[in-house]
Amino acid sequence: MANLQTNKQKQYYIPLELTPETVITEEYKDCEVRWSKIGNRRVRTILIPATKEQYYEFMRPLWREDKRQQRHGADEI
């Protein structure tokens, strides 16, 4: 019974890569910095809340490039 799904909406977050050029607004200055995988790279990020549509719009090209590199990466080296 404890594993039953609830009616809560799933939360989506876009990983924002932190670089020296990244501008962070006051709203996100105190966010937890964590390591995330974007494509095939591990980078320092903060998580930005997003809608499901925004999340998929942002992540699909990254997933597509990651999958392309998995298939053809050895050929390009």
trRosetta pair geometry for C-beta under 8 A, 3 or more apart (Angstrom, degrees):
i j d omega theta_ij theta_ji phi_ij phi_ji
1 4 6.0 -25 -169 -14 47 115
10 52 7.6 73 76 -85 103 108
11 49 6.9 -61 -168 -131 101 93
12 49 7.4 97 80 -162 59 55
12 50 5.0 -70 107 76 102 83
12 51 6.6 27 54 142 131 13
12 52 5.5 152 -26 -89 150 48
12 54 7.3 150 107 69 133 89
12 55 3.8 -89 172 -51 136 150
13 47 3.8 8 173 -176 137 110
13 48 6.3 139 -162 62 74 37
13 49 6.0 -43 -103 -96 75 40
13 50 6.4 132 -122 17 22 91
13 55 7.4 50 45 -106 18 116
14 47 7.2 141 65 -158 36 59
14 48 4.7 -28 61 63 91 99
14 50 4.7 64 -21 -24 103 142
14 54 6.7 -76 -48 133 128 103
14 55 6.0 -151 -68 -109 84 66
14 58 5.1 18 -125 83 121 168
14 59 7.6 -144 -119 -50 80 92
15 36 4.3 -137 -136 103 151 165
15 38 5.9 -145 89 -74 131 106
15 43 7.8 124 147 77 125 105
15 45 4.0 -1 -173 -178 96 159
15 46 7.7 148 -153 72 56 28
15 47 6.1 -35 -97 -99 58 67
15 48 7.8 171 -92 16 9 82
16 22 7.1 122 153 -149 103 134
16 28 7.9 14 52 175 151 159
16 45 5.7 139 65 -158 43 87
16 46 5.3 -20 58 60 103 79
16 47 7.5 171 13 -99 83 15
16 48 5.2 65 -28 -21 117 117
17 22 7.0 -155 102 -75 62 136
17 38 6.2 -68 -67 0 114 159
17 43 4.7 -14 -129 136 103 145
17 44 7.2 92 -157 73 61 55
17 45 5.5 -48 -93 -94 41 87
18 22 5.1 -109 -139 37 50 158
18 24 7.8 2 -118 -59 99 121
18 33 6.5 -26 -7 -134 157 115
18 43 7.5 167 39 157 65 97
18 44 4.6 -54 51 104 111 100
18 45 6.2 -179 -8 -101 87 29
18 46 6.6 77 -54 -12 112 88
19 22 4.9 121 46 -24 65 98
24 28 5.1 -117 -167 88 96 103
24 29 5.6 127 127 -88 120 60
24 46 7.5 73 -119 18 121 152
25 28 5.6 72 59 22 76 94
25 29 7.4 -107 103 -39 37 83
26 29 5.6 -29 -146 -12 36 121
28 31 4.8 -21 -166 -13 73 127
28 46 5.9 119 -180 127 117 154
28 48 7.2 -28 -103 -96 142 88
31 46 4.3 77 106 -152 136 127
31 47 7.2 -158 -180 43 132 64
32 46 7.1 142 75 -127 46 82
32 47 7.9 1 67 18 89 98
33 44 5.6 8 178 -176 110 104
33 45 7.3 154 -155 76 65 28
33 46 6.0 -54 -100 -73 60 82
34 44 7.5 157 83 -151 23 60
34 45 6.2 -35 70 66 71 78
34 46 7.6 109 22 -102 78 39
34 47 7.4 3 37 -27 120 100
35 42 5.6 12 -178 180 109 101
35 43 7.2 160 -149 82 65 24
35 44 6.2 -45 -94 -95 60 53
35 45 7.4 94 -142 19 17 85
36 42 7.4 168 85 -150 28 59
36 43 6.3 -29 64 65 76 73
36 44 8.0 87 19 -153 79 13
36 45 4.2 -27 19 25 124 137
36 47 7.9 128 -63 -73 145 88
37 40 7.4 -14 -173 -138 103 21
37 41 7.0 155 -153 80 61 37
37 42 5.6 -36 -95 -94 69 64
37 43 7.9 118 -117 19 23 73
38 41 5.7 -23 67 67 77 92
38 43 5.5 -25 19 26 113 122
38 45 7.3 126 -40 -64 118 137
38 62 6.0 -77 -174 -150 75 141
39 62 5.1 -114 -66 -163 76 89
39 65 5.6 -31 -124 92 113 114
39 66 4.8 -170 -151 -72 57 95
39 69 7.6 67 180 15 100 144
40 66 5.6 149 -46 -126 82 87
40 69 5.8 -96 -21 93 141 151
50 54 4.0 -125 -176 91 112 123
50 55 4.8 145 98 -59 125 80
50 58 7.2 -53 -163 7 172 138
51 54 4.7 95 51 8 78 102
51 55 6.9 -140 91 -7 40 89
52 55 5.7 -56 -149 35 29 115
52 56 6.4 21 159 -12 65 108
53 56 6.2 -59 -146 40 28 104
53 57 6.1 30 156 -21 64 111
54 57 5.7 -57 -145 38 29 113
54 58 6.3 23 158 -15 65 110
55 58 6.1 -64 -152 39 25 106
55 59 5.9 2 163 -4 66 119
56 59 6.0 -64 -129 47 29 99
56 60 5.7 41 172 -39 68 105
57 60 6.7 -37 -133 14 17 111
58 61 7.9 -80 173 31 28 95
58 62 7.5 7 142 -3 64 118
59 62 5.4 -67 -157 44 48 113
59 63 5.8 47 151 -23 82 106
60 63 5.7 -56 -143 38 31 110
60 64 6.1 34 157 -23 66 107
61 64 5.4 -53 -144 36 33 115
61 65 6.3 31 158 -17 66 105
62 65 6.0 -54 -147 38 29 107
62 66 6.3 31 153 -20 63 108
63 66 5.6 -55 -147 37 31 114
63 67 6.3 29 155 -18 65 107
64 67 5.9 -57 -149 37 27 109
64 68 6.4 30 151 -21 63 107
65 68 5.5 -52 -146 35 33 114
65 69 6.4 31 155 -17 65 105
66 69 5.9 -57 -151 38 29 109
66 70 6.5 33 150 -22 63 104
67 70 5.5 -50 -149 32 34 115
67 71 6.5 28 154 -15 65 105
68 71 5.9 -60 -151 39 30 106
68 72 6.0 -27 171 30 68 110
69 72 6.8 -77 -123 61 24 72
69 73 4.3 51 179 -70 69 109
69 76 7.9 -67 -130 29 72 138
70 73 6.3 6 -87 -6 13 119
72 75 4.9 -54 -169 39 73 118
72 76 6.1 68 137 -25 89 104
73 76 6.0 -64 -149 34 33 107
73 77 6.9 38 157 -33 66 101
74 77 6.2 -46 -153 15 34 114
